[in-house]
Amino acid sequence: MSATPPATTADNRPRPGRDTPPPESAPGTAPGPATSPGPAVGPADGPAVDPALMRQVMGSFCTGVAVVTATGDDGEPAGMAVQSFASLSLDPPLVCFAPARTSTSWPRIRAAGRFAVNILAEDQTALSRSFAVSGGDKFAGVAWQPGGNGAPLLDGALATVECAVESELPGGDHTIAVGRVTALHRPREAGPLLYFRRTYGVYGAHAA
């Protein structure tokens, strides 16, 4: 599953395009009605933060895109797209991401106790969109192989990180999932898939 990323400008920034569905763990970028930003917020005990403004500001932070996968207790694969993936610690080796509390995929992944993080390449926009939606058969037509921990490793990914669920912390309308790294794979050399202001793009020398 792949698609050509959106065209980029001469300075390699993604060109604005139609809104695309944000990954399932994209704090502050959830789709919503178009509204004008509210006033800038003051101290913690001041006015509440305007959600529309927060979506706009947080969307200005360009990220990569990954798909977190696992094999459920029923033997069926589960997966979700995330923007919030990050390296947390080298010793011990830990990574983290922030699934939404409304996610229907994360409870299945958490229950499995182990998962894989598939870091997407620039030509995997369609794959990201498939895993960014809730419900349905996200793995239909997707090529993958089981990793050492049984989690699906998606064909064409830039790299994959196999993990065991280490802990989960509260984080407002999201939670913070921490995974202990058990295996690493770097199967491909290509540019990364990027996500900026609700639009996919590519990076640097890899831009068309």
Disulfide bonds with the S-S distance in Angstrom:
none
